[in-house]
Amino acid sequence: MAELKDLTKRSEDYSRWYNELVVKADLAEQSAVRGCMVIKPYGYAIWEKMQQTLDKMFKATGVQNAYFPLLIPKSFLCREAEHVEGFAKECAVVTHYRLKNDPDGNGVIVDPEARLEEELIVRPTSETIIWGTYKNWIQSYRDLPILCNQWANVMRWEMRTRMFLRTAEFLWQEGHTAHATAEEAEDRTVQMINVYADFAEKYMAVPVIKGVKSANERFAGALNTYTIEAMMQDGKALQSGTSHFLGQNFAKAFDVTFVNKDNKPEYVWASSWGVSTRLMGALIMTHSDDNGLVLPPHLAPIQVVIVPVSKNAEQLAEVDKVVAPIVDNLRARDISVKYDNADNKRPGFKFADYELKGVPVRLVLGARDIANGTIEVMRRDTLEKTVVPLEGIEDYVQSLLEEIQSNIFQKALKLRESMTRTVETYDEFKVEIEKGGFILAHWDGTPETEDKIKEETKATIRCIPLDGDTTPGTCMVTGKPSKQRVIFARAY
């Protein structure tokens, strides 16, 4: 109970509220390694549900899982100039392969005799090592397409970190596909951003905008980057998934060719796409409140918790007997349920703890409830309590979980809509961007104008929306022609 009282309110300090909630809800904690985090079992259980769901969605499109090395030869990164430039400042480098005891007795030191002939890079992303491998797999058009995904960790040397949102090491999946034509590769790129959008909205209950990144914001080495952008409660945007059309850049860098149907050699076309544990941050910041986490039922590790209220062992035994078939029936419907009849914590503490952890539905049952044939139900999204008949509780709970899933999506959608505005002039833009949210404005398409806006307002082009208003206009900064409005925001 005290933990809840100690949680900073969002209105007082949103950043502090987020950092505290990650720790208090038992999702993660700082590690002994600067910039890295420990994902605790409850946090990892949410990530596991994300992973399992996405994995099924990928496989339904023909994707297979594989695994590629953590360490990448430095020479591989050098082969695609734009790619290496994009990641050079974030790379961790392995230079030696052995330690030895310090002759002066100060523990262990790096053995200077064990320097590697070629340094190895801890993967910041795997395009280079994978395309170095695909060269061995691809000879003919009959070998295509290759649709691979790997679940892995990556390292990008970040020192200003925030758990889940930006850490030096993080977990993700990265898909890497190889195709015979540009059209196939581009189609796959679009297909995967649609998979991400479906996952975000149907499972995470996070409304997203699908779009294309500007050249400045594009993935290093890509011809085109598709993105889904979400809006957090504090008015900042969060990039929540990207899919890249890589053209033939990596195939040319690693000389990956195939003999086409006309018996002529041709470079392979590529896509890559990924989401990371950053989605955990999106989940927390989109739905949670001053009482703690609010989890969408489709991803909650515990969807229903049942807490008994009893004065003695005899009453508890009576409750246990009634609860047992309810638990079995809920699990038979593929609903995850926990019956917490442990006697080392009072019911009040349990209520506060499960509220903090965002369990969607709480059922409370005591001897008096059994006598009345009723049970108390609390839904986490609205904190409303209801007393309902004990008979048919499984149907009620199943329906309620779907109602909660829908409700928190609609709540997030309404918030995003209230934080989305259209401006015509740069002066108006400067005023509106201070309020946060998505700003729709005309832009002349040049990197110079984009850089000026970013430098003066700290806002970036989040995306050129795929389903946006394509009415042409004039750039709010330069007055030059603009093909359509783009979405600006300050972002994580």
N, C-alpha and C positions, 0 to 999 in steps of 0.2 A: 504494500500500500504506500509506503514511504517513497518507493522508487517512482511511482506515478506522480506524486506531489513534486518530486524533484525534476521532472521533465520540463525543460524550458518551453514556453509557449511559442508557436510559430510566429505570432504577431510581434513578439519581443525580439527574437533573433532566430531567423529561419535556419541559418547555417548551423548554429549551435544545437537547435532542436534536432536537426538531421543527425549530426554526429553523436549526440547523446542517445537518440533512439536506436541507432545501429548497435550500440553497445548494450543498452538496457534491455532491448528485445532479444538479446543473445544471438544476434546475426553474425557479428564479426568483432575482432579486436585488433589493436596494433600488435605487430610482431617485433621480435628482437632485431629484425632486418629493416633498416630504415626504408620507408617507402612501400613496404610490403605488409599485407594483412593476413591474419588467421581467420578463415571462414569457419565459424563454429557449426556444430551439427544442425541446429535449427535453420541457420542461414543456408547451409549446404543442402538441406532437404528441399528448400524452395528452389534453389538452382537445379537440383536433380529433377524436379518436376518440370521445370522449364526445358531442361536438356532432353528428357524423355519425350515430351510433347513435340519439340522441334525435330528430334531425330525421326519420329514417325512421319512427320510432315515432309521432311527431306526425302526419306525413302519412298514415299508415295509418288515422288517425281522421278524416281529411278536412280537416286544418289546412293552410293555405297561409302562406308567408312573405311579409312586407312590411317596409317600413322607414319609420319616422316620425322627425321632427326631434329633434336632440339638445337644442335650446333650446326652452323652454316659456315663454310669456308669464306674467308673475306673476299677472295677473288670472285665468288659467285655474286656478291652484292655489287661488285664493281661493274658488272656486265650491263646493267640497265641504269644508265646515268641518272635519269630523273628519279628512279626508285631509290637509289642509294642516297641521293641528295635529300630526299624527303625523310629518311630515317637516320641519317648519319649521326645527328646530335643525340639520339636516344639509344644508341647501341651499347650493350655491355660486351666486352671483348675478353676472350679467354686466351692468355698468352703462354701459360706454363701448364705442365701436366703432372708436376710432382712437388711435394713438400718435403722438408727434412728438419731434423732437430737443430735448433740454433746452437752452434758451438759455445756461445756465451751463456747458455742455459735459460734463454728467454722464450721458451715454448717452441713453436715451429715457425719456419720461414719458408718462403718460396725458394726452391732449388734453382739457382741461376743456370745450372747445367741442363735444366729440363725445359728450355724454351722451345715452343713449337716452331716448326719450319714455317708454317703459315698460321696466322691467328684465326681463331674461330669466333663467330658472332653468335651470342645467344639470341635465338630467333625473335625479331620484332614482328615478323609476319613471314610466311613460308613460300611466297611466289618463287623465289630463286632456287631453293633446294628442290621444290616440287617440279619446276620446269627442267631442272638438271636431270631429274629422274624420268620425266615424261619422254625425254629424248630416247631413252632405252625402250620405252613401251610402244612408241608410235612409228610405224613404217608406211602403212597404207591407210586409205580411207576406211578400210574394213576395221581398223583399230579404233575408230572414232564413232560416237563421242566417248570421252572419258569423263565420268561424273563422280568425283571424289570429294569427301569431306573428312576433316579430322577435328576431334575434340582435343584441345591441348591447352597448355599455358604459354604465354609469351612474355617477353621482357622489353619494356620501353622505359629507359632510365628517367623516371620522373621524381623530382624531389618535393614539389609542392603537391601533396597528395590528399585525397579524401576517400575514405573507404567506399569501395564499389565504383565510385564515379571516376576516379583517376588514381591508379596505383602503379608502382613500377612493374610488378608482376600481376597479371590477371588471367582469368580463365576465359576461354572463348571457343567458338567453332569457326573454322575457315574452310569454305568450299572452294575448290579449284577445278574448273572444267575445261576440256579441250574439244574443239569442234572443227568440222571441215569447212564451214562457211561463216562469214561475218553475221549473216542473218540468224543462224542457229545460236551463236554466242550471245548476240544481243537479246534474242528471245529468252535465253536462259537467265540473263542478267535481270530482265524485267520480271520473269517468272518468280525469281527468288525474292525480289523486293516485295512482290505481292504475297508470298508466303510469310515474310516477316510482318507485313501489315496485318494479315489475317491473325497471326499469332498474337500480336500486340493487342488487337481489339477484342478477339474472341476469348483469349485466355488471360491476358494481363488486365483486360478492361481499360486499356489505355488508348484513347483516340489518337490517331497519327495522321500526318499529312505526307503523302507520297510526292516526291519531286526529284529533280535533277540538280546536282551541285553545280555551282559556277566553276569556271576554270581554276580560280584561286583556291577553291575549297575541295577540289577533286583529289582523289587518292593518287599518290605518287606513282606514275607509270601507267595510269589509266587514260583511256580516251573519253570515257564517260562514267560518272558515278551517280547511281540512284540512291536515294536516302528516304528513311521515314523519320519525321521530326515530331517530337511530343512536347507539350507545354506543361511545365511544373507549376505547382501552386504559387510559387513566389514570382511568377512571370518570366522565368528564364526557360529557354528552349533546351532540349536534350536530344542530340542525335541518337537514335535508338536502333539503328541497323543500316548497313550500307551494302550495295551490290555494284560491282565494277565491271564494265566492258573494257577489257584490256587490249582489244585488237590483236595485232600480231607482235606487239612489242617484246614480250617475253620469249615467244617462239623465235624471233630473230636474234635476241640476245643469247639464246642457248642453242641456236641452230636446230630447232625442232621442226622438221618438215615431214610431209607425207606424200605418197604418190596418189594423185587424185584419179577419178574414174576415166579421165582422158590419158592416163599413164604419164602425167607430167608432175614434177615436184612442186609443192606449194607449202608455204608456212601455215602452221596451225593457228586457229583463232581461239581466244581465251576469255573466260570470266572468272572472277573471284568474289566471294561474298562472306560476310561474317556478322555475328552479334556476340556480345561478351557479358561478363558479370555486371557491366554497367546497367543492364536491364534490371538488376536488383535495385539500383539507385532510382531508376524510373518508377518502379513499383512502389517504393517507399514514398517518394516525393509527390506522386500523383494522387494517392488515396489516403494516406495516413493523417491522423489528427492529433490534437493535444493530449489525448489519452493513450496514444501509442500507434502501433501498426493497424492498418485496415487491409486485409488480404483478400483478393478475389477468390471465391470458392474453388475455381478451376485450377488454382495453383497452391492453395493452402495445404501445408503438410498435414495439419489436423483440421478437418472441415467442421467437425462437431465435437465438443467436449461435454461430457456429462458429469456433473458434480453432485454427489449425494449430500443431503443434510440430515444428520442423525444425532440423537442424544446419547445413544449407547450402542453396544455391539449388536444387541438384538434388533434394533431398528435398522442398523446398517445391513445386517444379513437379509432383512426383508426387502430393502432397496436393491441390494445386489441381485436378489432373485428376480425382481421385476425388470431390472436393467439388462440382464444377460441376453434375453431374446431380442431386445431392441438393438443392442450392439450387433448381434449376429445378422439381424434383418437389414440394418443400415450397411454393413460391410458386404452383404450379398448384393446390394445395389451399387457397389463400388464407391461407397462413401467412406472416407477415412474418419474414424471415430476413436476417441480416447475416453475411457471411463476412469476418472481420477478418484479412487476411493482410498488413497493413501491417508493414513491418520496422523502424519507428521506436520501437516499444515492445515490451518483453519479455512473454512469455505471462503471467507472474505478475502484472504490472501490469494486463494486460487482464482477467484473472480477477477481480481486486479491483474494477476499475472497473465491469464489467458486473454484479457482485454488488451493488455500491453503488447502481447504477441500476435494480436490480430485474428484470433480464431473466429471464423464467420458466425457460428451458431453455438450458443451455450444453453444446455438443458440442466435444470435444477430439479431434483426430486427428493422429497422427504416422506416420512410416514403419513403426515396429514394429506399430502398430495395423493398418495396411493389410496387413502381412504375416500378421497373425493373423486378419484378417477381422473386427475388432472396432472399437468406438468408445466413448469415455468420455462418459457423460451425467451432468450435474449438474442437479438441480432446485432452484430458488431458494427455494421455500417451506420445505423441510426441510434444505437443504444436503447432501442425500444424493448420493453418487456411485455410479454403476453402470457396469459394462462390459457392453455388449450387442453382438449381432451387427451388423455393418455392413449386411448384407442385410436389407431390410425396415425400415430405420431411420425411414423416413417414416411408416409405420403406427404405429411405436412412439411417435414424437414427437407425432403427432396425438392419440393416445390419452392420452399423458402430460399434454398441455396441458389437456385436459378434466378429468383427474384433479386437477391442481393447482388449477384453477378451483373445483372442488367442495370440495377440501380446505381452501382458505383461507376459503371461506364457512362451512363447518362449524366451523372453528376459531374464527372470529369469533362465530358463533352460540353456541357453548359458553361462550365468555368472557362474552357478554352474559347468558346464562342464569345463570351463576355470580355475576353482579353485579346480579341482580334479586331484590329481597326485598320481603316484605309486612310491614307494621307495623300495630299496632292503636292505639297511644297516641302522643301528641305527644312525650313523654319518650323513648320508643323511637325515634321518628323522628329526633330531634336527635342521638342516638348513631349511628344507621345512616347518616345523610346524610354524616357525616364520613368514612365509608369509601368514598364515591363510589357510582356505579351508579344504577340505576333503583329507586325506592321506590314501591311500590303502597300507597296509603292512601286512606281515606275523607275527603271534603271536603264542606262544607255548600253549596257552589255560590256563595258570596258573594265579591265582590271584596275586601271588608274582611278576611276570613280569609286569602285568598290573599296580600294585601299584608303581613299580619302574619307569615306563614310566610316570605315572601321577605326581609323586613327582618331577621328573627331568625336565619335559617339560610342565606340566600343561595340557597335552592333555589326553583325555579319549577315551575309545572305545565307539563310538556312537552306533554302531551295527555290528552284523555279518550279512551282507546283504543276503536277501532271494534269490535274483536274481544275486548274485555276482559271481566272478571268483572262482570256486571251485578247481582250480588246486593246489595240495599240494606243499609245499615248506619248507623253514626253517625259524624259528623265527629270526627277525632282531636283537634281543637283545641277545638271548641265543644260537642260532644256532640249537635248538631242532626242531623236526618235527612240521610242522604246516599244519592243514587240508585245510585252505583257507585263503585268505586275508580278513582282517577286516577293518572297517572304523574308523580312528582316527580323532579327531578335538578338538580344544578348543571350549568351548560351553558356552552359557548363562545358 
